Amino acid sequence: MTLACLLAFQPLQAQTDEIQVYTGEVETPGKANLTIHANYTPDGRTVAGFPGAVVPQGSLNGTFEWAYGVTDWFEAGTYLPVYTLTRDRKLDLDGVKLRALFAVPHAETRSFFYGVNFELSFNSRHWDKSRYGGEIRPIVGTRTGPWDMIVNPILDTSFDGFSRLDFAPSLRVAYNKSPGFALAVEHYADFGQLRHLESGAKQEHNLFAVADYARKLFDLEAGIGFGLTKASDKLVLKTILSHSF
């Protein structure tokens, strides 16, 4: 394969520490929460997104997300540490993030709910080409009976201009079989920068089948994802384990 072909299908964004659609739920005021994210790529891209970056195939990426419920409409959080275990079994620290989530109170009980999440990140050189990054994640959802549909039209930034914002939306459709168990389909995409959206083959599109289990002491989400384009990883596994205290 020529160098030109390799470059044509490099990932639009760096690796990710979390694969999750935000639902607008806010931690109970006065309570804290720890969420452990992990995603593993058994069959993925073998070319780094930029020189010195993490190669997706065979890597385990994740983070420990700490959150605190400030009010019934505001949750503050941090991601510490963000980590990668490379396919060569090298443990790298990728950075740290701060998070502020604002949402309509008691989103989990509403038929229509909304919010927005802001993130600020400090990145290691192997994790992102930009030392500083940010995310604006609107949250819009609707609920009818046991069905939920939630969209996060995410905009990522390296603080280098409005036109360079990267459009990376996510979508979740879930069937809540019971209060403690749900099945969902999630779609994660990256269309590229607003000033020049990428062609279809160069966009990232991943479709996940997900199961959610809610118990008294913990919540567990597990999913398997399939890449739909040449620019996407072919197979990704994810888990999200959370506990409030």
Backbone as CSV, one residue per row, in Angstrom:
resi,resn,N_x,N_y,N_z,CA_x,CA_y,CA_z,C_x,C_y,C_z
1,MET,0.856,-1.201,0.000,0.000,0.000,0.000,0.888,1.245,0.000
2,THR,0.568,2.206,-0.807,1.375,3.410,-0.896,1.146,4.311,0.296
3,LEU,2.082,5.232,0.520,1.946,6.196,1.607,0.695,7.035,1.432
4,ALA,0.372,7.396,0.211,-0.823,8.209,-0.040,-2.078,7.492,0.410
5,CYS,-2.141,6.185,0.173,-3.318,5.417,0.589,-3.410,5.337,2.105
6,LEU,-2.251,5.165,2.753,-2.254,5.115,4.218,-2.757,6.422,4.799
7,LEU,-2.279,7.529,4.256,-2.687,8.829,4.778,-4.155,9.101,4.520
8,ALA,-4.688,8.548,3.470,-6.083,8.817,3.111,-7.053,8.318,4.159
9,PHE,-6.644,7.277,4.903,-7.571,6.698,5.859,-7.051,6.784,7.287
10,GLN,-6.242,7.783,7.570,-5.861,8.034,8.941,-7.085,8.518,9.707
11,PRO,-7.144,8.233,11.035,-8.293,8.659,11.812,-8.397,10.169,11.881
12,LEU,-9.635,10.660,11.913,-9.856,12.095,12.000,-9.464,12.628,13.364
13,GLN,-9.685,11.831,14.396,-9.368,12.227,15.753,-8.407,11.230,16.378
14,ALA,-7.818,11.603,17.519,-6.976,10.682,18.262,-7.847,9.595,18.884
15,GLN,-7.179,8.632,19.549,-7.915,7.615,20.271,-8.816,8.268,21.325
16,THR,-9.804,7.519,21.789,-10.731,8.075,22.767,-10.694,7.286,24.061
17,ASP,-10.871,7.977,25.169,-10.858,7.325,26.473,-12.247,6.875,26.904
18,GLU,-13.310,7.424,26.302,-14.665,7.011,26.642,-15.504,6.890,25.381
19,ILE,-16.330,5.857,25.341,-17.280,5.657,24.254,-18.650,5.604,24.911
20,GLN,-19.328,6.733,24.900,-20.548,6.863,25.702,-21.443,7.962,25.144
21,VAL,-22.742,7.710,25.141,-23.730,8.732,24.836,-24.228,9.301,26.162
22,TYR,-24.118,10.611,26.346,-24.579,11.237,27.580,-26.105,11.325,27.577
23,THR,-26.703,10.916,28.697,-28.160,10.851,28.800,-28.768,12.041,29.531
24,GLY,-27.944,12.911,30.092,-28.461,14.061,30.824,-28.693,13.799,32.297
25,GLU,-28.452,12.573,32.752,-28.628,12.268,34.173,-27.504,12.911,34.981
26,VAL,-27.871,13.546,36.098,-26.932,14.238,36.974,-26.867,13.500,38.307
27,GLU,-25.660,13.368,38.854,-25.508,12.712,40.150,-26.291,13.452,41.232
28,THR,-26.835,12.718,42.194,-27.604,13.300,43.292,-26.774,14.356,44.022
29,PRO,-27.330,15.533,44.275,-26.568,16.574,44.975,-25.985,16.054,46.290
30,GLY,-24.700,16.327,46.491,-24.019,15.892,47.703,-23.401,14.513,47.609
31,LYS,-23.618,13.811,46.502,-23.043,12.480,46.334,-21.964,12.504,45.250
32,ALA,-21.019,11.567,45.369,-19.933,11.440,44.398,-20.108,10.153,43.601
33,ASN,-19.400,10.084,42.485,-19.502,8.930,41.603,-18.154,8.655,40.957
34,LEU,-17.826,7.380,40.841,-16.639,6.958,40.097,-17.096,6.088,38.936
35,THR,-16.688,6.458,37.727,-16.992,5.684,36.529,-15.679,5.266,35.877
36,ILE,-15.528,3.975,35.666,-14.308,3.429,35.066,-14.612,3.053,33.619
37,HIS,-13.986,3.757,32.693,-14.163,3.507,31.266,-12.998,2.667,30.748
38,ALA,-13.291,1.694,29.894,-12.249,0.911,29.229,-12.757,0.491,27.855
39,ASN,-11.929,0.666,26.844,-12.270,0.167,25.516,-11.040,-0.453,24.871
40,TYR,-11.264,-1.601,24.255,-10.175,-2.392,23.681,-10.445,-2.607,22.199
41,THR,-9.402,-2.509,21.382,-9.530,-2.625,19.932,-8.805,-3.884,19.450
42,PRO,-9.502,-5.020,19.355,-8.847,-6.242,18.870,-8.567,-6.244,17.380
43,ASP,-9.340,-5.464,16.622,-9.157,-5.414,15.174,-9.388,-3.976,14.729
44,GLY,-8.300,-3.245,14.574,-8.436,-1.824,14.263,-7.359,-1.325,13.322
45,ARG,-7.245,-0.020,13.263,-6.286,0.624,12.381,-4.864,0.368,12.865
46,THR,-3.974,0.101,11.935,-2.580,-0.200,12.265,-1.656,0.971,11.969
47,VAL,-2.248,2.100,11.573,-1.482,3.309,11.293,-1.876,4.376,12.303
48,ALA,-0.891,5.000,12.934,-1.164,6.050,13.915,-1.769,7.264,13.231
49,GLY,-2.600,7.993,13.976,-3.255,9.170,13.422,-2.296,10.301,13.120
50,PHE,-1.140,10.322,13.802,-0.098,11.308,13.554,1.197,10.739,14.109
51,PRO,2.355,11.246,13.713,3.624,10.678,14.164,3.734,10.622,15.687
52,GLY,4.030,9.429,16.200,4.182,9.243,17.636,2.905,8.935,18.383
53,ALA,1.779,8.893,17.675,0.493,8.652,18.329,0.298,7.168,18.629
54,VAL,-0.702,6.892,19.463,-1.067,5.523,19.801,-1.644,4.829,18.570
55,VAL,-1.191,3.622,18.299,-1.772,2.807,17.222,-2.999,2.101,17.785
56,PRO,-4.171,2.250,17.161,-5.397,1.687,17.733,-5.384,0.178,17.935
57,GLN,-4.925,-0.589,16.938,-5.050,-2.046,17.052,-4.276,-2.584,18.244
58,GLY,-4.971,-3.372,19.057,-4.359,-4.002,20.212,-4.219,-3.116,21.426
59,SER,-4.726,-1.880,21.361,-4.575,-0.959,22.495,-5.802,-0.996,23.404
60,LEU,-5.562,-0.775,24.681,-6.606,-0.624,25.684,-6.566,0.810,26.166
61,ASN,-7.678,1.532,26.002,-7.745,2.945,26.385,-8.856,3.146,27.400
62,GLY,-8.653,4.079,28.315,-9.704,4.323,29.291,-9.369,5.443,30.243
63,THR,-10.223,5.593,31.239,-10.032,6.651,32.223,-10.841,6.365,33.479
64,PHE,-10.450,6.983,34.565,-11.220,6.997,35.803,-11.900,8.363,35.885
65,GLU,-13.224,8.349,35.796,-14.003,9.592,35.781,-14.635,9.812,37.156
66,TRP,-14.257,10.900,37.794,-14.762,11.251,39.121,-15.770,12.387,38.982
67,ALA,-16.937,12.259,39.607,-17.979,13.277,39.469,-18.616,13.579,40.827
68,TYR,-19.172,14.774,40.928,-19.843,15.202,42.160,-21.106,15.976,41.800
69,GLY,-22.229,15.590,42.410,-23.478,16.289,42.184,-23.541,17.573,42.995
70,VAL,-23.508,18.713,42.321,-23.519,20.011,43.001,-24.955,20.450,43.274
71,THR,-25.790,20.415,42.231,-27.216,20.703,42.369,-27.965,19.661,41.533
72,ASP,-29.282,19.764,41.467,-30.025,18.800,40.650,-29.942,19.116,39.161
73,TRP,-29.200,20.187,38.802,-29.006,20.526,37.393,-27.542,20.708,37.005
74,PHE,-26.617,20.486,37.953,-25.195,20.710,37.683,-24.344,19.622,38.334
75,GLU,-23.464,19.023,37.518,-22.522,18.002,37.981,-21.121,18.386,37.527
76,ALA,-20.156,18.359,38.448,-18.762,18.668,38.134,-17.955,17.378,38.151
77,GLY,-16.952,17.296,37.265,-16.177,16.069,37.209,-14.779,16.273,36.674
78,THR,-13.966,15.222,36.836,-12.620,15.207,36.278,-12.302,13.803,35.807
79,TYR,-11.456,13.707,34.783,-10.970,12.425,34.281,-9.505,12.311,34.699
80,LEU,-9.217,11.392,35.620,-7.863,11.280,36.155,-7.637,9.873,36.706
81,PRO,-6.710,9.112,36.138,-5.945,9.452,34.940,-6.657,8.986,33.674
82,VAL,-6.233,9.559,32.536,-6.560,9.014,31.223,-5.356,8.155,30.821
83,TYR,-5.575,6.921,30.412,-4.459,5.995,30.224,-4.597,5.188,28.935
84,THR,-3.482,4.626,28.497,-3.435,3.680,27.394,-2.487,2.552,27.740
85,LEU,-2.908,1.322,27.498,-2.020,0.175,27.513,-1.840,-0.219,26.052
86,THR,-0.660,0.035,25.500,-0.427,-0.184,24.076,-0.350,-1.669,23.759
87,ARG,-0.344,-1.964,22.470,-0.251,-3.369,22.049,1.096,-3.973,22.419
88,ASP,2.077,-3.119,22.739,3.388,-3.585,23.209,3.438,-3.688,24.733
89,ARG,2.273,-3.567,25.371,2.126,-3.669,26.833,2.860,-2.554,27.569
90,LYS,2.884,-1.382,26.958,3.450,-0.197,27.590,2.317,0.648,28.131
91,LEU,2.415,1.052,29.391,1.385,1.873,30.012,1.744,3.337,29.864
92,ASP,0.860,4.089,29.202,1.072,5.518,28.988,-0.008,6.318,29.719
93,LEU,0.382,7.441,30.281,-0.570,8.395,30.841,-0.842,9.447,29.776
94,ASP,-2.122,9.636,29.455,-2.497,10.426,28.287,-2.911,11.858,28.594
95,GLY,-3.199,12.159,29.863,-3.606,13.517,30.189,-4.633,13.556,31.296
96,VAL,-5.309,14.687,31.399,-6.335,14.905,32.414,-7.399,15.825,31.823
97,LYS,-8.660,15.643,32.267,-9.751,16.473,31.765,-10.611,16.974,32.919
98,LEU,-11.196,18.144,32.735,-12.189,18.703,33.634,-13.526,18.742,32.918
99,ARG,-14.611,18.530,33.663,-15.924,18.432,33.030,-16.972,19.187,33.837
100,ALA,-17.915,19.825,33.137,-19.061,20.488,33.770,-20.309,20.121,32.982
101,LEU,-21.254,19.443,33.636,-22.486,18.990,33.003,-23.668,19.776,33.557
102,PHE,-24.433,20.395,32.648,-25.653,21.118,33.005,-26.823,20.435,32.302
103,ALA,-27.881,20.108,33.044,-29.013,19.411,32.436,-30.300,19.749,33.169
104,VAL,-31.412,19.586,32.481,-32.712,19.785,33.097,-32.832,18.807,34.266
105,PRO,-33.338,19.239,35.427,-33.421,18.343,36.584,-34.238,17.084,36.298
106,HIS,-33.754,15.962,36.847,-34.456,14.670,36.781,-34.724,14.261,35.332
107,ALA,-33.700,14.349,34.514,-33.829,13.980,33.103,-34.283,12.540,32.924
108,GLU,-33.906,11.670,33.870,-34.228,10.248,33.736,-35.715,9.949,33.851
109,THR,-36.526,10.922,34.296,-37.966,10.694,34.447,-38.796,11.506,33.448
110,ARG,-38.167,12.286,32.583,-38.883,13.174,31.673,-39.072,12.535,30.292
111,SER,-40.137,12.930,29.619,-40.363,12.459,28.261,-39.518,13.234,27.260
112,PHE,-39.146,14.465,27.603,-38.230,15.254,26.787,-37.208,15.875,27.724
113,PHE,-35.931,15.728,27.400,-34.890,16.222,28.293,-33.722,16.755,27.464
114,TYR,-32.904,17.578,28.108,-31.839,18.264,27.387,-30.764,18.731,28.361
115,GLY,-29.623,19.045,27.839,-28.522,19.540,28.655,-27.328,19.837,27.768
116,VAL,-26.201,20.149,28.402,-24.965,20.386,27.671,-23.795,20.079,28.603
117,ASN,-22.767,19.468,28.046,-21.567,19.125,28.804,-20.365,19.838,28.180
118,PHE,-19.521,20.414,29.042,-18.305,21.089,28.592,-17.097,20.365,29.170
119,GLU,-16.062,20.200,28.335,-14.836,19.568,28.804,-13.625,20.375,28.377
120,LEU,-12.612,20.377,29.243,-11.323,20.982,28.958,-10.259,19.936,29.252
121,SER,-9.365,19.699,28.287,-8.376,18.638,28.457,-6.954,19.159,28.279
122,PHE,-6.038,18.514,29.017,-4.596,18.715,28.855,-4.033,17.386,28.389
123,ASN,-3.440,17.359,27.193,-3.110,16.108,26.535,-1.608,15.862,26.440
124,SER,-1.237,14.590,26.572,0.129,14.186,26.277,0.334,14.219,24.770
125,ARG,1.586,14.337,24.339,1.887,14.491,22.919,1.490,13.259,22.111
126,HIS,1.548,12.067,22.712,1.192,10.857,21.977,-0.321,10.656,21.891
127,TRP,-1.083,11.446,22.637,-2.540,11.272,22.700,-3.269,12.195,21.745
128,ASP,-2.758,13.422,21.602,-3.401,14.403,20.736,-2.339,15.366,20.227
129,LYS,-2.483,15.801,18.980,-1.505,16.732,18.410,-1.526,18.064,19.143
130,SER,-2.683,18.414,19.706,-2.814,19.670,20.442,-2.662,19.423,21.938
131,ARG,-1.843,20.235,22.598,-1.650,20.071,24.037,-2.938,20.343,24.810
132,TYR,-3.777,21.252,24.306,-5.036,21.586,24.963,-6.204,21.274,24.025
133,GLY,-7.285,20.802,24.576,-8.464,20.502,23.786,-9.725,20.777,24.567
134,GLY,-10.847,20.769,23.874,-12.127,21.008,24.524,-13.252,20.308,23.792
135,GLU,-14.371,20.174,24.479,-15.556,19.544,23.885,-16.806,20.275,24.328
136,ILE,-17.702,20.484,23.385,-19.049,20.967,23.679,-20.000,19.852,23.247
137,ARG,-20.742,19.302,24.229,-21.604,18.149,23.954,-23.056,18.483,24.330
138,PRO,-23.850,18.984,23.385,-25.282,19.140,23.660,-25.922,17.763,23.855
139,ILE,-26.994,17.735,24.643,-27.723,16.503,24.933,-29.198,16.764,24.676
140,VAL,-29.796,16.015,23.779,-31.220,16.141,23.493,-31.804,14.734,23.436
141,GLY,-32.880,14.505,24.203,-33.451,13.170,24.230,-34.956,13.168,24.400
142,THR,-35.545,12.043,24.005,-36.975,11.840,24.176,-37.216,10.431,24.672
143,ARG,-38.299,10.263,25.411,-38.621,8.970,26.016,-40.102,8.684,25.800
144,THR,-40.421,7.514,25.241,-41.794,7.073,25.033,-41.928,5.643,25.524
145,GLY,-42.629,5.452,26.629,-42.744,4.117,27.196,-41.369,3.574,27.542
146,PRO,-41.032,2.365,27.074,-39.716,1.790,27.397,-38.600,2.256,26.461
147,TRP,-38.924,3.111,25.478,-37.945,3.500,24.473,-37.337,4.868,24.761
148,ASP,-36.028,4.964,24.591,-35.287,6.225,24.681,-34.577,6.478,23.358
149,MET,-34.515,7.738,22.950,-33.657,8.141,21.840,-32.936,9.416,22.252
150,ILE,-31.608,9.372,22.202,-30.787,10.476,22.680,-29.718,10.784,21.643
151,VAL,-29.508,12.062,21.380,-28.472,12.476,20.448,-27.530,13.450,21.143
152,ASN,-26.233,13.288,20.879,-25.189,14.206,21.348,-24.469,14.774,20.132
153,PRO,-24.857,15.936,19.608,-24.160,16.527,18.456,-22.875,17.228,18.902
154,ILE,-21.825,16.466,19.084,-20.594,16.928,19.733,-19.749,17.789,18.792
155,LEU,-19.153,18.832,19.366,-18.159,19.643,18.683,-16.872,19.618,19.501
156,ASP,-15.779,19.169,18.872,-14.466,19.140,19.517,-13.626,20.296,19.013
157,THR,-12.769,20.810,19.880,-11.940,21.948,19.495,-10.528,21.820,20.041
158,SER,-9.582,22.347,19.295,-8.206,22.520,19.762,-7.911,23.997,19.986
159,PHE,-8.976,24.797,20.076,-8.891,26.245,20.311,-8.103,26.945,19.202
160,ASP,-8.395,26.542,17.944,-7.713,27.133,16.800,-8.704,27.694,15.785
161,GLY,-9.886,28.116,16.258,-10.833,28.768,15.369,-12.137,28.015,15.223
162,PHE,-13.223,28.774,15.021,-14.555,28.176,14.906,-14.646,27.219,13.723
163,SER,-14.054,27.595,12.593,-14.168,26.771,11.391,-13.456,25.431,11.537
164,ARG,-12.548,25.327,12.498,-11.809,24.087,12.712,-12.475,23.175,13.740
165,LEU,-13.644,23.564,14.233,-14.381,22.667,15.120,-14.653,21.351,14.410
166,ASP,-14.483,20.248,15.132,-14.695,18.918,14.570,-16.067,18.396,14.989
167,PHE,-16.856,17.936,14.018,-18.218,17.471,14.266,-18.214,15.956,14.445
168,ALA,-18.487,15.502,15.675,-18.417,14.080,16.003,-19.658,13.663,16.796
169,PRO,-20.817,13.558,16.145,-22.068,13.269,16.863,-22.181,11.807,17.269
170,SER,-23.033,11.569,18.273,-23.347,10.207,18.703,-24.850,10.099,18.950
171,LEU,-25.369,8.890,18.807,-26.806,8.629,18.895,-27.034,7.326,19.641
172,ARG,-28.067,7.300,20.480,-28.413,6.087,21.229,-29.919,5.860,21.153
173,VAL,-30.312,4.654,20.786,-31.698,4.212,20.840,-31.733,2.999,21.759
174,ALA,-32.514,3.094,22.851,-32.500,2.056,23.876,-33.899,1.543,24.170
175,TYR,-33.964,0.247,24.480,-35.196,-0.384,24.945,-34.977,-0.805,26.385
176,ASN,-35.721,-0.176,27.311,-35.579,-0.454,28.737,-36.536,-1.582,29.120
177,LYS,-36.010,-2.791,29.120,-36.841,-3.956,29.401,-37.352,-3.945,30.831
178,SER,-36.547,-3.385,31.747,-36.920,-3.238,33.156,-36.118,-2.081,33.719
179,PRO,-36.413,-1.631,34.960,-35.634,-0.530,35.526,-34.143,-0.839,35.651
180,GLY,-33.790,-2.122,35.667,-32.387,-2.482,35.848,-31.712,-3.082,34.636
181,PHE,-32.409,-3.112,33.488,-31.806,-3.751,32.314,-32.292,-3.074,31.038
182,ALA,-31.344,-2.771,30.156,-31.677,-2.135,28.884,-30.774,-2.662,27.784
183,LEU,-31.329,-2.680,26.586,-30.569,-3.003,25.386,-30.576,-1.778,24.482
184,ALA,-29.451,-1.504,23.843,-29.359,-0.281,23.049,-28.504,-0.481,21.811
185,VAL,-28.760,0.367,20.835,-27.897,0.514,19.664,-27.345,1.935,19.700
186,GLU,-26.028,2.062,19.555,-25.380,3.367,19.591,-24.550,3.575,18.331
187,HIS,-24.576,4.802,17.833,-23.808,5.146,16.643,-22.876,6.302,16.984
188,TYR,-21.589,6.124,16.667,-20.583,7.152,16.902,-19.944,7.513,15.567
189,ALA,-19.864,8.810,15.289,-19.357,9.255,13.988,-18.372,10.402,14.173
190,ASP,-17.572,10.614,13.151,-16.709,11.790,13.069,-16.700,12.233,11.615
191,PHE,-17.284,13.401,11.359,-17.419,13.907,10.004,-16.275,14.820,9.596
192,GLY,-15.402,15.177,10.535,-14.312,16.089,10.231,-14.638,17.521,10.624
193,GLN,-13.796,18.444,10.203,-13.944,19.840,10.582,-15.097,20.500,9.843
194,LEU,-15.739,21.459,10.503,-16.881,22.142,9.909,-16.521,22.854,8.616
195,ARG,-15.289,23.326,8.527,-14.887,24.064,7.321,-14.745,23.150,6.107
196,HIS,-14.555,21.852,6.366,-14.392,20.915,5.255,-14.725,19.510,5.755
197,LEU,-15.996,19.136,5.684,-16.399,17.803,6.094,-15.799,16.775,5.150
198,GLU,-15.380,15.650,5.724,-14.719,14.624,4.937,-15.705,13.861,4.055
199,SER,-15.186,13.244,3.008,-16.002,12.370,2.167,-16.389,11.124,2.965
200,GLY,-17.372,10.390,2.473,-17.910,9.260,3.213,-16.882,8.237,3.639
201,ALA,-15.957,7.864,2.750,-14.969,6.833,3.061,-13.993,7.276,4.141
202,LYS,-13.758,8.583,4.260,-12.795,9.094,5.236,-13.441,9.426,6.571
203,GLN,-14.763,9.376,6.639,-15.448,9.606,7.909,-15.369,8.363,8.786
204,GLU,-15.467,8.581,10.096,-15.537,7.465,11.026,-16.995,7.210,11.387
205,HIS,-17.412,5.953,11.287,-18.757,5.544,11.680,-18.658,4.184,12.366
206,ASN,-19.111,4.126,13.604,-19.065,2.888,14.374,-20.436,2.614,14.977
207,LEU,-20.900,1.389,14.839,-22.202,0.972,15.352,-21.984,-0.032,16.481
208,PHE,-22.578,0.272,17.664,-22.395,-0.564,18.852,-23.705,-1.213,19.278
209,ALA,-23.617,-2.479,19.669,-24.692,-3.162,20.381,-24.322,-3.137,21.853
210,VAL,-25.248,-2.668,22.707,-24.923,-2.370,24.101,-25.962,-2.987,25.035
211,ALA,-25.491,-3.461,26.178,-26.373,-3.926,27.249,-26.030,-3.165,28.526
212,ASP,-27.059,-2.694,29.244,-26.886,-1.947,30.496,-27.518,-2.717,31.649
213,TYR,-26.761,-2.852,32.746,-27.261,-3.498,33.952,-27.148,-2.510,35.107
214,ALA,-28.239,-2.254,35.804,-28.236,-1.363,36.965,-28.514,-2.190,38.212
215,ARG,-27.600,-2.118,39.174,-27.743,-2.820,40.442,-27.634,-1.822,41.579
216,LYS,-27.835,-2.294,42.799,-27.823,-1.392,43.948,-26.451,-0.756,44.144
217,LEU,-25.391,-1.532,43.961,-24.048,-1.047,44.246,-23.307,-0.530,43.020
218,PHE,-23.752,-0.917,41.823,-23.017,-0.507,40.633,-23.919,-0.560,39.408
219,ASP,-23.480,0.167,38.373,-24.076,0.090,37.041,-22.993,-0.395,36.086
220,LEU,-23.378,-1.276,35.176,-22.421,-1.817,34.218,-22.989,-1.696,32.809
221,GLU,-22.193,-1.162,31.918,-22.534,-1.101,30.500,-21.450,-1.822,29.719
222,ALA,-21.849,-2.692,28.802,-20.897,-3.416,27.969,-21.388,-3.381,26.534
223,GLY,-20.453,-3.244,25.600,-20.856,-3.150,24.202,-19.796,-3.656,23.248
224,ILE,-20.228,-3.997,22.065,-19.334,-4.404,20.992,-19.642,-3.543,19.780
225,GLY,-18.591,-2.957,19.191,-18.774,-2.018,18.099,-18.126,-2.481,16.813
226,PHE,-18.755,-2.113,15.699,-18.284,-2.505,14.378,-18.084,-1.260,13.518
227,GLY,-16.914,-1.165,12.892,-16.640,-0.043,12.010,-17.359,-0.191,10.684
228,LEU,-17.928,0.913,10.199,-18.718,0.890,8.972,-17.994,1.510,7.782
229,THR,-16.823,2.112,8.018,-16.054,2.727,6.935,-14.595,2.303,7.052
230,LYS,-13.822,2.574,5.986,-12.410,2.214,5.999,-11.618,3.014,7.028
231,ALA,-12.113,4.170,7.387,-11.419,5.013,8.357,-11.729,4.624,9.797
232,SER,-12.576,3.624,9.999,-13.009,3.215,11.333,-12.320,1.913,11.744
233,ASP,-12.182,1.716,13.042,-11.704,0.433,13.543,-12.767,-0.630,13.294
234,LYS,-12.331,-1.834,12.902,-13.285,-2.878,12.535,-14.043,-3.431,13.733
235,LEU,-13.361,-3.573,14.875,-13.992,-4.180,16.045,-13.470,-3.517,17.317
236,VAL,-14.387,-3.039,18.160,-14.037,-2.391,19.425,-14.949,-2.925,20.518
237,LEU,-14.374,-3.227,21.684,-15.124,-3.660,22.848,-15.062,-2.560,23.894
238,LYS,-16.195,-2.318,24.572,-16.190,-1.268,25.600,-16.917,-1.727,26.856
239,THR,-16.457,-1.232,27.994,-17.153,-1.419,29.276,-17.139,-0.108,30.039
240,ILE,-18.225,0.137,30.789,-18.349,1.313,31.650,-18.919,0.826,32.985
241,LEU,-18.133,0.927,34.050,-18.546,0.493,35.382,-18.599,1.700,36.297
242,SER,-19.753,1.922,36.953,-19.895,3.106,37.801,-20.455,2.755,39.174
243,HIS,-20.087,3.566,40.152,-20.540,3.375,41.526,-20.699,4.740,42.193
244,SER,-21.820,4.969,42.857,-22.045,6.217,43.594,-21.801,5.984,45.075
245,PHE,-21.256,7.013,45.728,-20.955,6.887,47.162,-21.025,8.241,47.851
